[in-house]
């Protein structure tokens, strides 16, 4: 089944693999799975060779740099046996020492032996990169990696993927991709006191790098009116009628989800939405532009020029405010983060792109930000719209602290 999906993907150009890859079905399967696992996005520094590592990750304990996972035998993983590779992927235990759980082995342990062998076959023939690994900037006592032995005892269990017999094979495939290789929970799940994923709040949303990785449970996605079509378009193209991705989700779409086969994409959306069958697309909230609202003038002066007088947006320029999922999140964190930080220009294809969103951090004070956010939520979302200047000040502090971690 996997190879038939993969062959279909290759014929459509879904995965750019070399001629050598296509001669070996196992390597070709691994090339596809490496995209599902988003390996290149984390292990490739800006301007660096693919898989050479060096990308910085800010954590509460310091800066951790991704490692070289090319086939180079000295700096990369080219000298790894399959058993070495398995231990790294399942338990974070590398030949040269333990890895921090910034490497999502806490999700990858669900990957089957069949898929793990395909990944190993692929990585053993990638282009070697002689780039040395960077030293992490982690202070005592967190730089003593023997402590990770105890962390794993408390926070990690190397358990295999267990299909739910009450669910369809399609739903189970989606769960395998989302919870395992896709490791979506690593960003979208709050952490407990041990900095492990809190299973009781799985996919309930978490702050990361100054934005909220939103709640993506089936209950919340369906409340917001997501459908298979809108979710598929977001994950494949980066935007849909529900808005566009930004911050850390943009490279995830660009380098990972955009390459999923149609069959795997439907499995992912089925799991996230909790339904194999199409869902009805709800009607947008009736819009009334309240000219007496203190945020109306701010919207007209700062937003309407790009997003439209009625919030309709402009193709290839700005997203629509209608049915915008960011506005409809329970917390106003991301709406405020976008106003404060802006969004760089994002290109999804040669013909599809969004213009940059400017930052208004220096132009709007806390009361003005509260008025504007309240107007946006009152007009286009189904959320409370009574934020005060003090509420904005608190949210700004959370955003700044999460960005600096």
C-alpha positions as CSV (number, residue, x, y, z in Angstrom):
1,X,0.0,0.0,0.0
2,X,2.8,2.4,0.9
3,X,4.7,1.8,-2.4
4,X,1.6,2.4,-4.5
5,X,1.0,5.7,-2.7
6,X,4.6,6.6,-3.2
7,X,4.7,5.7,-6.8
8,X,1.6,7.9,-7.4
9,X,3.3,10.8,-5.6
10,X,6.4,10.5,-7.6
11,X,4.5,10.5,-10.9
12,X,2.8,13.7,-9.8
13,X,6.1,15.3,-8.8
14,X,5.1,15.4,-5.2
15,X,8.6,14.5,-4.0
16,X,11.8,15.6,-5.6
17,X,14.1,12.6,-5.4
18,X,17.1,11.7,-7.5
19,X,17.3,9.0,-10.2
20,X,19.2,6.8,-7.7
21,X,16.3,7.1,-5.2
22,X,13.8,5.8,-7.8
23,X,15.9,2.7,-8.5
24,X,15.5,1.5,-4.9
25,X,11.9,1.4,-3.6
26,X,13.1,1.4,0.0
27,X,15.1,4.6,-0.5
28,X,12.3,6.2,-2.4
29,X,9.9,5.3,0.4
30,X,12.4,6.8,2.9
31,X,12.7,10.0,0.8
32,X,8.9,10.5,1.0
33,X,8.8,9.7,4.8
34,X,11.6,12.2,5.4
35,X,9.3,14.9,4.0
36,X,6.4,13.7,6.2
37,X,8.8,13.9,9.2
38,X,9.9,17.5,8.2
39,X,13.5,16.5,8.6
40,X,15.0,19.1,6.3
41,X,13.3,22.0,7.9
42,X,14.9,21.4,11.3
43,X,18.3,20.0,10.1
44,X,19.1,22.6,7.5
45,X,20.3,26.1,8.5
46,X,19.5,29.1,6.3
47,X,21.9,29.1,3.4
48,X,23.4,25.8,4.6
49,X,23.6,22.4,2.9
50,X,20.6,20.2,3.2
51,X,20.7,18.0,6.4
52,X,24.0,19.7,7.6
53,X,22.3,20.9,10.8
54,X,23.1,24.1,12.6
55,X,19.6,25.5,12.9
56,X,19.1,27.2,16.3
57,X,16.2,26.4,18.6
58,X,15.6,28.7,21.6
59,X,14.5,26.8,24.6
60,X,13.9,27.8,28.3
61,X,17.3,26.1,29.0
62,X,19.4,27.8,26.3
63,X,20.0,27.5,22.5
64,X,20.1,24.0,21.0
65,X,21.5,23.5,17.5
66,X,20.2,20.8,15.2
67,X,22.8,18.2,14.3
68,X,24.3,17.1,11.0
69,X,22.2,14.1,9.8
70,X,23.8,13.8,6.3
71,X,25.6,10.6,5.3
72,X,29.0,12.1,6.2
73,X,30.8,9.5,8.3
74,X,32.6,11.9,10.5
75,X,30.3,14.8,11.1
76,X,27.0,13.2,10.1
77,X,25.3,9.9,10.7
78,X,27.0,7.9,7.8
79,X,28.7,5.6,10.3
80,X,25.5,4.7,12.1
81,X,24.3,1.1,12.1
82,X,20.6,0.6,11.7
83,X,20.5,-0.2,15.5
84,X,22.2,3.2,16.2
85,X,19.6,5.0,14.0
86,X,16.7,3.2,15.6
87,X,18.0,4.2,19.1
88,X,18.3,7.8,18.1
89,X,14.8,7.9,16.6
90,X,13.1,6.0,19.3
91,X,15.0,7.0,22.5
92,X,17.3,9.9,21.6
93,X,20.3,7.8,22.4
94,X,23.1,8.5,19.9
95,X,26.5,6.8,19.7
96,X,28.2,10.1,20.9
97,X,25.7,10.8,23.6
98,X,22.0,11.5,24.4
99,X,20.0,14.0,22.5
100,X,17.8,16.7,24.0
101,X,14.1,16.1,23.4
102,X,14.1,19.1,21.0
103,X,14.7,16.1,18.7
104,X,11.2,14.7,18.7
105,X,12.0,11.1,19.5
106,X,9.1,11.4,21.9
107,X,6.9,11.2,18.8
108,X,9.1,9.3,16.4
109,X,9.1,6.2,18.6
110,X,5.7,5.5,17.0
111,X,7.3,4.9,13.6
112,X,7.1,1.3,12.5
113,X,10.2,-0.8,11.8
114,X,9.3,-0.9,8.1
115,X,9.2,2.9,7.8
116,X,12.3,3.2,10.1
117,X,14.3,1.0,7.8
118,X,13.2,3.0,4.8
119,X,14.3,6.2,6.5
120,X,17.7,4.7,7.3
121,X,18.2,3.5,3.7
122,X,17.4,7.0,2.5
123,X,19.7,8.9,4.9
124,X,22.6,6.6,4.3
125,X,22.7,7.8,0.7
126,X,22.1,11.5,1.1
127,X,24.8,13.9,0.0
128,X,27.5,14.0,2.7
129,X,28.1,17.3,4.4
130,X,31.4,17.8,6.3
131,X,29.9,20.6,8.4
132,X,30.9,20.2,12.1
133,X,28.1,20.2,14.6
134,X,27.7,23.4,16.7
135,X,28.1,23.3,20.4
136,X,24.8,24.0,22.2
137,X,24.5,27.1,24.4
138,X,23.0,25.4,27.4
139,X,24.1,26.2,31.0
140,X,24.6,24.0,34.0
141,X,22.9,21.7,35.1
142,X,21.1,21.2,31.8
143,X,24.3,20.7,29.9
144,X,24.9,17.5,31.9
145,X,23.2,15.0,29.6
146,X,23.2,12.1,32.0
147,X,20.2,13.8,33.5
148,X,18.3,12.9,30.3
149,X,18.4,9.3,31.5
150,X,16.1,10.2,34.4
151,X,14.0,12.5,32.2
152,X,13.3,9.6,29.8
153,X,12.3,7.4,32.7
154,X,9.8,10.0,33.8
155,X,8.6,11.5,30.5
156,X,9.2,9.1,27.7
157,X,8.0,5.6,26.8
158,X,9.2,3.8,23.8
159,X,5.9,2.3,22.8
160,X,4.8,1.2,19.3
161,X,1.9,2.7,17.4
162,X,-1.3,1.0,18.4
163,X,-4.2,1.4,15.9
164,X,-7.6,2.0,17.4
165,X,-9.8,-0.9,16.3
166,X,-12.9,1.2,16.7
167,X,-11.7,3.6,14.0
168,X,-11.2,3.2,10.3
169,X,-7.9,2.3,8.7
170,X,-7.9,5.8,7.1
171,X,-8.3,7.5,10.5
172,X,-5.6,5.3,12.0
173,X,-3.3,6.2,9.1
174,X,-3.9,9.8,9.8
175,X,-3.2,9.4,13.5
176,X,0.1,7.6,12.7
177,X,1.2,10.4,10.5
178,X,0.1,13.3,12.8
179,X,1.2,11.8,16.1
180,X,4.3,10.0,14.8
181,X,6.3,11.2,11.9
182,X,4.4,14.5,11.7
183,X,5.1,15.1,15.4
184,X,2.4,17.8,15.5
185,X,1.9,17.4,19.2
186,X,5.4,18.7,19.9
187,X,4.3,22.2,19.1
188,X,0.6,22.1,19.6
189,X,0.6,20.5,23.0
190,X,1.3,22.3,26.3
191,X,4.2,21.1,28.4
192,X,4.0,19.9,32.0
193,X,6.4,20.6,34.8
194,X,9.0,18.2,33.4
195,X,8.7,20.0,29.9
196,X,7.2,16.9,28.5
197,X,4.0,16.9,26.4
198,X,1.0,17.0,28.7
199,X,-1.1,14.1,27.4
200,X,-4.2,15.3,29.2
201,X,-4.1,18.4,27.0
202,X,-3.0,16.9,23.7
203,X,-3.2,19.3,20.7
204,X,-4.8,21.9,22.9
205,X,-2.4,24.6,21.8
206,X,0.9,26.0,23.2
207,X,3.0,29.1,23.0
208,X,6.2,28.7,20.9
209,X,8.5,31.3,19.6
210,X,6.2,34.2,20.4
211,X,3.0,32.8,18.8
212,X,0.4,30.3,19.8
213,X,0.5,27.0,18.0
214,X,-3.3,26.8,18.1
215,X,-5.6,24.1,19.4
216,X,-6.1,21.5,16.6
217,X,-8.4,19.0,18.3
218,X,-11.3,17.8,16.2
219,X,-13.7,19.6,18.5
220,X,-12.1,22.9,18.0
221,X,-11.4,22.6,14.3
222,X,-15.0,21.6,13.7
223,X,-16.3,24.5,15.9
224,X,-14.3,26.9,13.7
225,X,-15.9,25.4,10.6
226,X,-12.9,23.6,9.0
227,X,-13.7,21.1,6.3
228,X,-11.5,18.5,4.5
229,X,-11.2,20.9,1.6
230,X,-10.2,24.0,3.6
231,X,-7.8,22.0,5.8
232,X,-6.2,20.2,2.8
233,X,-5.7,23.5,1.1
234,X,-4.1,25.1,4.1
235,X,-1.7,22.1,4.6
236,X,-0.9,21.8,0.9
237,X,-0.8,25.5,-0.1
238,X,-0.4,27.4,3.1
239,X,-3.7,29.3,3.0
240,X,-7.4,28.7,2.5
241,X,-10.7,30.4,3.2
242,X,-9.8,30.1,6.9
243,X,-6.6,32.2,6.5
244,X,-2.9,31.5,6.0
245,X,-0.1,29.9,8.0
246,X,2.7,32.0,9.4
247,X,5.7,31.8,11.8
248,X,6.9,28.3,12.3
249,X,4.0,26.6,10.4
250,X,5.1,28.2,7.1
251,X,8.2,26.0,6.6
252,X,6.2,23.0,7.8
253,X,3.8,23.4,5.0
254,X,6.5,24.3,2.5
255,X,8.9,21.5,3.2
256,X,6.6,18.8,4.6
257,X,2.8,18.7,4.3
258,X,2.9,20.1,0.7
259,X,4.4,16.7,-0.4
260,X,1.8,14.4,1.1
261,X,0.0,12.1,-1.3
262,X,-3.7,12.8,-1.7
263,X,-4.4,9.6,0.1
264,X,-2.2,10.5,3.1
265,X,-3.5,14.0,3.1
266,X,-7.1,12.7,3.4
267,X,-6.0,10.5,6.2
268,X,-4.5,13.4,8.1
269,X,-7.5,15.6,7.7
270,X,-9.8,12.7,8.7
271,X,-7.9,12.2,11.9
272,X,-7.7,15.9,12.7
273,X,-11.4,16.5,12.0
274,X,-12.5,13.2,13.5
275,X,-14.4,12.3,10.3
276,X,-13.7,10.3,7.1
277,X,-16.6,11.8,5.3
278,X,-17.1,15.4,4.1
279,X,-18.3,18.0,6.6
280,X,-20.7,20.8,5.8
281,X,-19.1,24.2,5.3
282,X,-20.9,26.6,7.7
283,X,-22.1,30.0,6.5
284,X,-19.9,32.9,7.5
285,X,-20.9,35.0,10.5
286,X,-23.2,37.9,9.3
287,X,-21.0,41.0,9.3
288,X,-22.1,44.3,10.6
289,X,-19.4,47.1,10.4
290,X,-20.1,49.1,13.6
291,X,-18.9,52.6,12.8
292,X,-19.4,53.6,16.4
293,X,-16.9,51.1,17.7
294,X,-13.6,52.7,18.8
295,X,-11.7,50.1,16.7
296,X,-13.6,50.9,13.5
297,X,-11.5,54.0,12.6
298,X,-8.3,52.0,13.4
299,X,-9.4,49.2,11.0
300,X,-10.2,51.7,8.3
301,X,-6.9,53.6,8.7
302,X,-4.5,50.7,9.2
303,X,-6.2,47.6,7.7
304,X,-8.9,48.3,5.1
305,X,-6.4,49.4,2.5
306,X,-5.1,45.8,2.1
307,X,-7.9,43.7,3.7
308,X,-10.8,45.6,2.1
309,X,-13.5,47.9,3.5
310,X,-15.6,44.9,4.3
311,X,-12.7,42.6,5.2
312,X,-13.0,40.7,2.0
313,X,-9.3,40.5,1.4
314,X,-7.5,40.7,-2.0
315,X,-6.3,37.6,-4.0
316,X,-2.5,37.2,-3.9
317,X,-2.3,40.2,-1.5
318,X,-4.1,39.6,1.8
319,X,-6.4,37.0,3.4
320,X,-10.0,37.7,4.0
321,X,-11.3,38.4,7.5
322,X,-14.4,36.4,6.8
323,X,-14.2,32.9,8.5
324,X,-10.6,33.7,9.5
325,X,-9.5,31.0,12.0
326,X,-6.8,33.2,13.7
327,X,-9.5,35.8,14.7
328,X,-11.7,33.0,15.9
329,X,-9.2,31.4,18.3
330,X,-10.3,31.4,21.9
331,X,-7.2,33.5,22.8
332,X,-6.4,36.8,21.0
333,X,-2.7,36.0,21.3
334,X,-2.0,35.3,17.6
335,X,-4.2,38.3,16.4
336,X,-2.1,40.5,18.6
337,X,1.2,38.8,17.7
338,X,0.5,39.5,14.0
339,X,-0.2,43.2,14.7
340,X,2.9,43.5,16.8
341,X,5.4,41.5,14.6
342,X,3.9,41.6,11.2
343,X,4.3,38.7,8.7
344,X,6.9,38.7,5.9
345,X,5.9,38.2,2.3
346,X,5.0,34.5,1.8
347,X,5.0,32.7,-1.6
348,X,3.1,29.5,-2.0
349,X,3.7,28.9,-5.7
350,X,4.8,31.0,-8.7
351,X,1.3,32.4,-9.0
352,X,0.1,32.4,-5.4
353,X,1.5,34.6,-2.7
354,X,0.6,37.1,0.1
355,X,2.1,40.6,0.5
356,X,4.0,41.4,3.7
357,X,2.0,42.5,6.8
358,X,3.6,45.4,8.5
359,X,4.2,45.7,12.3
360,X,2.2,48.2,14.2
361,X,4.1,47.8,17.5
362,X,5.4,51.3,17.4
363,X,2.3,52.9,16.0
364,X,-0.5,51.7,18.2
365,X,-0.6,51.9,22.0
366,X,-2.1,49.3,24.2
367,X,-5.6,50.9,24.2
368,X,-5.6,51.2,20.5
369,X,-4.5,47.6,20.1
370,X,-7.3,46.5,22.4
371,X,-9.8,48.5,20.4
372,X,-8.6,47.1,17.1
373,X,-8.5,43.5,18.3
374,X,-11.9,43.8,19.9
375,X,-13.3,45.2,16.6
376,X,-11.8,42.4,14.6
377,X,-13.2,39.7,16.9
378,X,-16.6,41.3,17.3
379,X,-17.0,41.8,13.5
380,X,-15.7,38.5,12.1
381,X,-15.3,35.9,14.9
382,X,-17.4,34.1,17.5
383,X,-15.3,35.2,20.4
384,X,-15.5,37.6,23.3
385,X,-14.4,41.1,22.4
386,X,-13.9,43.0,25.6
387,X,-10.1,43.1,26.0
388,X,-8.7,46.0,28.0
389,X,-5.4,47.8,27.7
390,X,-4.2,45.8,30.7
391,X,-5.2,42.6,29.0
392,X,-3.1,43.6,25.9
393,X,-0.2,44.4,28.2
394,X,-0.4,41.0,29.7
395,X,-0.6,39.3,26.3
396,X,2.3,41.4,25.0
397,X,4.5,40.2,27.9
398,X,3.6,36.5,27.2
399,X,4.4,37.0,23.5
400,X,7.8,38.6,24.2
401,X,8.8,36.1,26.9
402,X,7.8,33.1,24.6
403,X,9.7,34.7,21.7
404,X,12.9,35.2,23.8
405,X,12.9,31.7,25.2
